[in-house]
């Protein structure tokens, strides 16, 4: 139970492309060839649906992303001038970054990309291409595209979380138009029923706009509404999938189709309940408006899709964790009033990703826990997955890159990570997704939106703390999940180093920490450092002109993690906005410029990129006499080619929506 099965790999390289702060990897789909034909065909249809929502993600991130992307693509495919100049190489890199981020803002920092080629060059290149290649609408939008790319004062950040500012009007995302933060909050406050024990996720699937007459209304993302051309294609492929699915999955897909057609969030809840109850289907998927990280108010959800099937040969660690969910809840260090008395419907599995889409592509999570509605979690449970073939690809690509030798001071810590790093990482993800997000309960009268713009950071911190705390519990050894607590110590050393130091490689000089997961890691590490100072639990060490952070006492660190988990759960359960705000602003946001500069210098010397994303596999139906007889999978190795193919074959929205 301690180690997972060996993966068979091809001889092809894992890293396919490298540019800016990004490397592009491939991932394999082991076990696909052995699946029954019906499941292969189901994956094919669900994978097609996953590719059809790509334009939605671009448009949600920024209202002019589609004309920017399409203008750049026309230039890339039609320019017959010199492609060896620094200006052209810079334009090509910019386009690759736009594809990767699903827009003109960085996928983690949310800052607008700064082009490394002049506006004059861009215009000259564009004007050298026949106007008919762009079409009338793109030609008419040329000035808008130029302003979006080159004006540093416009659309500075996709997601502003700065305290004291209007987070709606200062964010460039396309979830709101013509409204202020106060108007948004009042609109949804008046819509909600505080006494409703089963509230829908108000605003989840719509853009909120103000008309010329001052009327504030929702433009719902559904068939016949906003994004209809893309959603109609998604529904088409879901209906094909429904045709080969078996119960109970057939009914689940039908409920999702109903929701896409009506846009009614009660239908979305009905779909989620059916989805979370289905623990028997080997093939599973996520498709819809799911996560609200891109909205500073934590209300609007980005479109995403993930198609997967169970990794039955993988270790059974998630089954053991699920079976013991009540024990973990009962022994949690949080206040007993905020523990679930009865844990319902916890389901967890290790999966193989078969297709990534929308907000899961090209960069993807390594674990997922859904649904997000607290009342559904409480009454019906949740499903968690750890994506094993993705974590395996990450590990293969990182092998021998020199990172640990550069940043981890103590040989014994490096040895633990070499020996147990993959297991520790997987188990932390399992505990985070399977139990962490689903643990605890709200106090009576608390609905879950009280923490506002700090919700995402605190929720990720809560789940991380749960995973870290229990990874170091002797119960993990007793259950056979780890051979010794050295597995936990490997994760603790790496987590603290990352939270306090090495994740700074992902941030530009002079910037603060903005992304929720990065804030959560910094929050935990910095809080534990300060609270453990008297006992020197965590220590900064200077050696040979380099800075290191080390953990001196793993037992006391675990005690601190338990204390912090208790407080963060209290903040969520009570909806204590001020306490949550104080924690995040004090520990999670600001960056030491001297340390930051050192990390960037040392990281650059390693010649490794801090961000990774993926090229998807390709599936092909094999037909004979009009019937599907097989589905073949292949592994493309060209990032640019896949992006251009997706833009050609799966682009259904107009330039402006």
N, C-alpha and C positions, 0 to 999 in steps of 0.2 A: 504493500500500500504506500510505501514511502517514495518509490520512484515510478515515473510514468514510462509507458512503452517507448521503444525506439521508433523514430520516424525514418522512413525511407526518403532519401532526398535525391534530387537530380544533381548532375555535375555542374549545372549552370550556376553562375555567381548569384549571390543573394542581393547584392547592391546593383541596381540597374542604372541609376543616374544620380548625380550629385550637383547641387547648385545652391548658392547662397548658404543658408543655415540648414539645408534640407538634404536628406538622402532618400531615394526612392528604392523600395525593396519589392521583392516578389514574395508571395506566399503560396504554398502548395495545399492541395485538398486531399490528403491521404484518406483512403477508404471510399472515395466517390465511385470508383470503377466497380466496387463490390456491392453497391446498393442495388435494391430491386429496381426494375425499370420504372415502376410507378413513382418511386421516390426521386429518381433521377429526373423524370419529366416534371415533377412538381418543383424541384429546385430550378430547373430551366425557366419555368414560367414566373416563379417568384423572383428570380434573378433579373428577368426582363422588367418586371415591375419596379425592381430596385433601381434600375438605370433610368427610368422614366421621370424621376423627380429631381434630377440634377439641376435643371434650370430654376426650380423653386428655391433651392438652397442659395443659389447665386442671387436671386432677386430679394430674398428675405434679408440677406446680409447688407445689401445696399441697392437702392432703386435704379442706379445706372450701371450696375455690374454687368448686365447682359450686353448692352451696347458697347461697353469697354471691351469685354471678352471677344465679342464678335468682330469688332473693328481690328483688334490685334490679330485674330485668327485669319482674317482676310489678308492682312499685311503679310503674315507669316507664310501663307500658302501661295501668295502671288507675287511677292517682291522678287524681281530678277536682277537686282543690283548686287553690289559687293557684300557678301555675307561673312566676310572675315574681319571687318572693322570692329574696333571696340564698341562703337555705338550700336551696331547690329547685335553683337553678343550681349550687350546690356539690355536691349529690347527683348531678345529671346529669353533671357533670364527673368525679366519682368513678367512675361507671359507665363512662363513655367510657375512662377510664384502665384500669379492670379489663379491659375488652374488649381494649384495645391490648396490655396486658402478659400476657394470658392468665392473669389472677389479680390478687391484692391486693398483689403486690410489684412494684417497678419493674423493668422488663425489662433495665435496664443496671446500676443500682446494687444491685439485689436487696433494697433496704430496703422495709419495709412502708409502703404509702401512709398518710398522715395525713389522715383525713377533715376537711373544713372545714365540716362541719355537725354539730350536737350529737346525741348518742345519743337524747335525748328527742324531737327532731324526727323522727328516723328511725322511732322506735317509734310516734309519733303518726300519721305518714303511713301506715305499714304497717297500723296498727289501724283506719284509716279505710276500708280496702279489705275487701270481703267475704272471709271466711276461705276460702271454697271456691275462690277465685282462686289461692290458694297451694297448696292441697291439704294433706292431713294431715301428710305427712312434712316439708314445708317449714315448716309451722306449728310442728311439734315441734322443729325445728332453729333456731327464731328466736333462742333464747338463745345457741346456739353461734355463729351468724352475728354477733350483736352483739359477742360476745367477740372474734371474729376481726377485726372491723373496728375496734372502739373501745378494746380493752385494749392500751395501748402496751407492756406487759411481755410479751405473748405474741406468738410467731411474728415476732420482730423482723426477721429477715432470711431470705430464701429460700435463700441460699448464703453460708455463713460460711467465710472463708479465713484467719481470723486465726491467726497462729502461736501455738502453745502451748495452743489450746483443742481440745475434742472437736468436730471439724468435722461429725460426723454428728448428734449430739444437739442442737447449737446451730443447725442449718439446718432451715428449715421446709419444705423440699421433701418430696415424698411417695415418695422412693425407699427409705427405711428406716423401720422402726417397732419400737421396743422394744430396739434394739441400739446398742452403742457403736461408736466408730470402731475401737477395738482388736478388737472381736468381728468386725466386717466384714472387717478386714484379715486376720485369722486364718482366717476362713471361706473366703476366696478364695485365700489362700496354700496352704491344705491341699488345695484343689480342683485347683490348677494342677500340671501336670507340667513341671518345668524343662527336661527333655530334649526336649520336643515341639517340633519345628521349625515346626509349623503350628498354633499354639495358637488356640483359639476366644477370643472376647472375653468372658471369664467375667463373668456378671452383667449383661451389656448390656441384656437384655430382661426384667428382672424386678425386683420389689420384694423386699427382704430383710426378714423379720419374725421376731420371737421369740414363740413360742406361750406359753400360760400355764404349760406344763410345762417351759419353758426351752429347748425345741427351736428351733433357728434354721433357717429354710427359705426357699426362694425361691417367690414367687408369680409365675409366668411370665405375661407378656403374650402371649396367644395365643387362638385359638378354643377355647372351653371353659375358659379360664383367666381371669385378671384382664383386664379391659377387653374381654371377649368380645363384648358387644353391638355395640360400635363396630367391632371388628376383623371381625366377620361382615359388616357393611355394606361395609367396605373390600374384603374378599374378593369380595363380590357384584359390585362394580363392576370389580375387577381381572379377574374371569372374563368379564365383558362385553368388557373391553378385549382380553383374550386371544383372543376370538372374531373380532376384526377385525385383530389384529396379524399380521405376517408373521415368518417365521424370519429371523434368530435371536432376535428379540424375543419371539416367542410362547413359546419355551422359557424365556427369562429370566423372563417373567411367571409361568409355571407354577412355576418354582422359588421365586419370592417367595410365591406362594399356599401352596405346600407348607410353607414356613417359618412363615407365619402360622398354619397349622393344627397344626404339630408343636411350635413354639417351640424347636426344636433349633437351636443356634447353628452346628452343622456344616452344616445346610441354609442358614443365612444366608451362610456362607462360599461355599457352592456357588452361591447366587444372585449374590453379589458377583463371583465369577470370571466367570460368564456375562455379567453386566452390563458389566464392564470390557472384556471381549473384543468386545462389540458396538459397533463404531465406524461401522457403516453405516446404522443406523436414523436417519431424519430426525427423528422424534418420539422424545423420551426423557423419563425421569422419575426422580425419587427418591421413595420411599415407604417409611417404616419408622422404626425406632428407630436413629438415626444418630449424633448428636453428644452428647458427654458433658460439655459445658461446665456444665450445670446441677447436676452432682454434684460436691461438693467433693473427692471421691476420684477423679474422672475415670473412673468405671466404668459408671454407668447412663446410658442414652441417652434423650433426648427424642424424641417422635414428630414427624416433619416430612414434608412433601411439596412437590415442585416439579415441575410439568409444563411442558415446553418443546419447542421445535423449532429446528432450525438456522437461523441468520440467514445465508442463503447470499449475500445481497447485501452483507453486511458485509465489512470488510477481512479479508485472509487472514493477519493477523499471528500468530494462534495456530498456523496450519499451519507457518509459518516457524519459530516457536519450537519446536514439537514435532519438526520435522525436524532441528533442531540441538541436541536435548536432550543428546546424548552430548558435544558440544563444550562446552556449559555445565558439565556435570558434570566433565569432564576438567580444565577451567581454573578450577574453584572454588578459593578460597583455603583451604579446609579441609584438614586432614591427609589425605594420600593413602590412609591406612588406612580412612578413613571416607567415601571416595567410592565410588560404585558403579562396578565395573569395566565392566559392561555395563548400560546403561539399557534396560529392557524396557517395551514397551507404553504409552509416554507418548502420550496422546490429549488434544487440547485443541480447543475450538471456542468460537465466539461464538454465543450462543443468544438466542432471544426467549422470555421467560417467558409462559406461557399461564394458569397458575393457581398460587397460593401457598397453602400449608396448614400447620397445626400450628405448629411453631417457626419457620417461614418466613413467618408471617402474623400481624398486618399488617406488622410490621417484617421485612425480608428481607435476606439477604446479597447482595452484588453479584457474588460469585464462589464457586465450590464446587470442591473437589478430593476425590474419593473413589475407592476405599474407604479406610477409616481403618486397617485392619489392616496392620502393617508387613510381614508375610511375604507378604501378597497383593500389596502394592505392589512388593516386590522380585522376586517370581516371575512376576507377571502384569501388572504395570503399574498405571496409574491414569488416571482421566478427569477433566479439568478444564474448567470452563466459566466464561465471563464473561457476565453477563446484561446485554446491551446496551440493551434497552428500559427496564430499571430505571435504569441509570446515566443514560440520556437523560432520563428523567422527573425524576430528581434535579437534573440540570443545568438543565432548563427551569424548575423551581420555584425554583431559587436565583438565577436570572438577575437582576442588578441589585439584590441585597439589601444592598449596602454593606459586606459582611463583609471583603473584602480591603482596601478603603480604610481600614477602621478598624484592622485588626490587622497588616497587612504594611507595614513602614516604607518600603522602597525601591521607587521607581517601576519600576526595571528588573525587580525580582522580580514585581511585579504584572503587568507587560507580558508576561513569559514565561508566567505562569499564564493570562492572558487568551488568549494565542496557542496554548499547548500543554497547558493544564491537563487537558482531557478526554482527550487522547491519552496524556499522562503517567500519569493515573490508571488508564486502561484497561490500559496496558502493565504498570504495576506489579501490577495485579490478575492479569493473564495470567501474569506471571513467578512471582508468589506462589503462585497456584493450580496452574499447569501444571507448574512445575519445582520451586519452593521446597519444598512439602510432600512431593514425591516424591523429593527429592534425598537423598544421603547414605545411610549404612547403619549398623546397630548393630554394636557389637563382639561377638565370640562370647560367648554366655552371657547377653547383655542382652536382655530380652524387651519392654521398652517402657513398663512401668508404674512404673519406679523413681523417677520424679520426682514422683509422687503429686499433691498439690494444686497444684504448680507446672507440671505438664505442659502445660496449655492455654496459659498465658502464654508459656512458653519455645518451644513449637511454633509459635505465631503469630509470635513474634519471629524464629525461624529462617527462616520462609517470607518474612517482610517483609524481613529482611536480604538474603536471596538476591535478591529482586526489586529492592531498592534498589541493591545492589552492581552487578548486571548492567545495570540501566537506564543507568548511567553508563559502560558499557564501549564503546569504539569499535566493537566487533563489531556493536552495534545499528545503527550508521550503515552499516556495511558490508553488513548484511543488508537494508537499506532499510526498517527498522522505524521509524527516526526520522531527521529531516533533519539534526539536529545534537545535540550534548550539551546544548543549551539545554533540551531536553525533560526530561532528568534533573535539571538544575538547578532547573527549575520544581517538580518533585516533591520534591526535597531541601528547598527553602525552605519549602514547604507542610507537609511531614512534620515537620520539626523544630519549626516554629511550633505545629503541632497537638499534638505529643507533649509539648512543654514548657509549653504555654500554653493554646491555645484550647479544647482538649478539656475543660478544667476547667469550662467552661460547662455540662457535663453532670452535674456533681456538686453536691450540696447542701452549703452551708456546714458546716464542721466534719467532713466525711466524708473518708475516704481513697479511693484508687482501688481498685475491687474487680473490675470486669469485665475478662476476660482480654485482649481486644483493646486496651482502653485502657491496661492495664498494660504490654502489649508495646510500644506506641508510646512511652510514657513511659520505659520501660527503655532503649530504643534511643537516644532523643534525649538523655536525661540522661547516659547512659554516654559517648556521643560528646562531649557538652559537657565533661565532666570530663576525659576522656582527651586532648582537644584544647586544653585551657586554655593550655598553654605556647605554642602557636602561634596562639592566639586564633581557632581554627577557627570556633567559634560564640560569639556575644557578646550579652550583655544590654545594651540601650541605653535610657536614659531621655530622653524628648524631649517637651516641652510637657506635662509632668505625666503622661505615659503611658509604659507599659513595652512594649518590643518585643524580639523575639529575631531575630537575623539570622545568616546563614551568610556568613563572610568568605572561606572557602577551600573551594571545592567539591571540588577534587582531593584535598586532605588528608582531607576528610570521607569521601570514598569509600574511602580507605585505612583509615580507622577502621571503616567499615562492614564491610570485609573482615576486619579483625582480630577484630571482635566475632562475625561469622559463624563464623569458625574456632573460637572458644571455645564458642559456644552449640551448635555441632554436636558438639564434643567432649563437652560435658555430656550431650547426648542419647545419643550413641553409647556412652558409658561408664556411663550411668545415674548420674551424679555428683550425687546429691541435695543434698549440702551446698553445692556450688558453685552449683547452680541456685538454691537457697534464698537464698544470700547475694546473688546478683545481683538477684533480684526484690525482696527486702526492702530492699536499699540504694537502688535506683534507681526502682522502679516503683510504690511504694505511697503514701508520705506526700506531703501537699500543703502548700505554703507558703500559710498563711491570708491573708496580705496580698495576694499575687499573685492568689489565688483570688477574693478580694472585688473586686479591680479588674476581672478578667475578667468576672465576673457583672454588674457595673455597666455596663460597656461593651457587653456582649452584649445586656442588657435594653434599652438605648437604641436598639439596631438593630431591636427588635421582630421578631426571628426566633427560631424554635424550634430547639433543637439536635437533636431527634429527628424522624424521619419514618417513616411507614408508608403502606400502600396499601389502597385498595379494589380488590377483584378484578373482572375482567370477568365478564360473564354469558353463558353459552352456551345455545342453544335448538335442540333437534332439530326439523327440518322433515320431516314424514312425509307420504307419499302412498300410499294403498292399503296401509297397514301397513308400508311400507318407508321407511327414512331416505333422503331425497333431498338434504338439505343440513344444515349446522349454521351458525346465525347467531351472531355475537358482538355484544354491546352493552356500553356502558360506564356502569354506574351512577354516580351522583354524590352519593349520600347514605350516609355512613358509618354513621349510626345505623340506617337502614333495613336495610342489609346485615347488620349485626351481629344485629339482631332476627330477620331471616329465617334466618340460619345457626343461631341458637339454637332457632328453631321447627322447621326442616326437617332439621337435621343434628345433633341432640342425642340421643344414644342411650344414654348411661350413666346409672345411678342416681345419686342425690345423694352417696352414700357408697360407695366401691368397695373 
